[in-house]
Amino acid sequence: MGLIREETEGYGVIMGVAVQGTEICKGVKLQLQNLHIMEDFLPLELGSSDVILGMKWLAAVDKMNVDWKTLTMKFQVGGMAVTL
């Protein structure tokens, strides 16, 4: 993807199995439908997923309705209703 990676302290993430990393991509601009996100991302091998929105970002959204059967999330950002 050509993202600039910066060295950081080592970290571990559990995604079914523990994955170790030492880099971060800061200030990545991501567009999902009409939603624009600027966030720091950890470059990790994710299997079939391109991006995982982390707990820090999800917590900032506040209230969210998740339908696991249809794999959709509904929430409000800046007065705009978003469905992913």
C-alpha positions in Angstrom: 0.0 0.0 0.0 3.0 2.3 0.2 2.4 3.5 3.7 5.2 5.1 5.7 6.2 2.9 8.6 7.8 4.1 11.8 9.6 2.0 14.3 7.9 1.8 17.7 8.1 -0.3 20.8 7.2 -3.9 20.2 3.6 -4.9 20.6 1.4 -7.9 20.4 -2.1 -8.3 19.1 -4.4 -11.3 19.4 -6.4 -12.1 16.3 -7.1 -15.7 16.9 -3.4 -16.2 17.3 -0.8 -13.8 18.8 0.9 -11.5 16.2 3.9 -9.4 17.1 4.9 -6.1 15.5 7.4 -3.3 15.8 6.1 -0.6 13.3 3.2 1.9 13.1 1.7 3.9 10.2 0.7 7.3 11.6 -2.1 9.5 10.3 -3.5 7.1 7.7 -6.5 8.5 5.8 -9.1 5.9 5.2 -12.4 6.3 3.4 -15.2 3.9 4.0 -18.3 4.8 2.0 -18.9 8.5 3.0 -17.0 8.2 6.3 -13.5 9.6 6.4 -11.1 8.4 9.1 -7.6 9.5 10.1 -6.0 7.1 12.5 -2.8 5.4 13.3 -2.7 1.8 12.1 -0.5 -1.2 12.9 0.8 -3.0 9.8 0.1 -6.6 10.4 -0.8 -9.7 8.2 -4.6 -9.9 8.6 -5.4 -12.8 6.4 -8.6 -12.0 4.4 -9.1 -8.6 6.1 -7.6 -5.4 4.7 -8.2 -3.2 7.7 -9.3 -3.7 11.3 -10.7 -0.6 13.1 -9.2 -0.8 16.6 -10.7 -0.4 20.0 -9.4 3.1 20.3 -11.4 4.2 17.3 -14.5 2.1 18.1 -14.6 3.6 21.6 -14.5 7.1 20.2 -17.6 6.4 18.2 -19.5 5.8 21.4 -22.8 4.0 20.8 -22.9 1.5 18.0 -25.4 -1.2 16.9 -23.7 -4.3 15.5 -25.6 -7.0 13.7 -23.3 -10.1 13.6 -25.6 -12.0 11.3 -25.4 -9.5 8.5 -22.0 -8.2 9.6 -23.1 -4.5 9.7 -22.4 -1.7 12.1 -24.6 1.4 12.6 -23.5 4.5 14.4 -23.5 8.3 14.2 -20.4 10.5 13.5 -20.8 14.3 13.5 -24.6 14.0 13.1 -24.3 11.7 10.1 -25.8 8.2 10.3 -23.3 5.6 9.1 -23.8 1.9 8.2 -20.8 -0.3 7.4 
